[in-house]
Amino acid sequence: MIYCVEDEKNIRELIVYTLEATGFSAVGMEDGKALFKSLKKELPELILLDIMLPGENGYEILKKLKSEPETKNIPVILVTAREAEFDKVRGLDGGADDYVTKPFGMMELVARVKAVLRRCARQTEQRELTCGKLRISVGRHEVFYGEEKIELTRKEFELLLYLAENKGMVMSRNQILGHVWGYDFDGETRTVDVHVRSLRQKLGKAGEMLETVRGVGYRLRGQEA
Ligand code: CA
């Protein structure tokens, strides 16, 4: 799913139409408000973000996206009216993956989208997180403690990955539920407790790093005690 934030209706519809014609699913929205509303329902693979928008501009929206753990890894391509008006440093230092200048050809846009998605897939494939001797290979969905491989279910893996991405921070049950099970998941927070318990068991000694913070949630420490 690709989100296209663009206030000019004609351009927005053309982009969405082109993306869908090339095999992507795409949804258009007119401003930042609509974007953040949609993000609560579903996280896209990529966001095409116009800079000149009513309300919050593209730079401000980008900054917000990059400051939230749920959205900071979503690749963003900035769309700018004229190169001269585009603050490249502000855009790329702000975490944008690429930018395109209007008027652009639709095939050029599709090529940029594909390139950014490929690059991000490669980064994810190679990405590894560590907490002490615990090593999480993001792309391969594998977990090692020292040399020993730990077999986890898909949800246990996603739970561990989420805590490791936010290591040292306490994540509430609702945050975990929203991230690992999806925002629309109509479950109970007890689901989280059950999975934490089995995850902790499978992690063995490394499970000691997974702390319960009473009345708040869970935290993965960055190191063994
Ligand atoms: Ca605009």
Residues whose N, C-alpha, C, O or C-beta is under 5 A from the ligand:
A	BS01	CA	D7 E8 D50 M52 L53
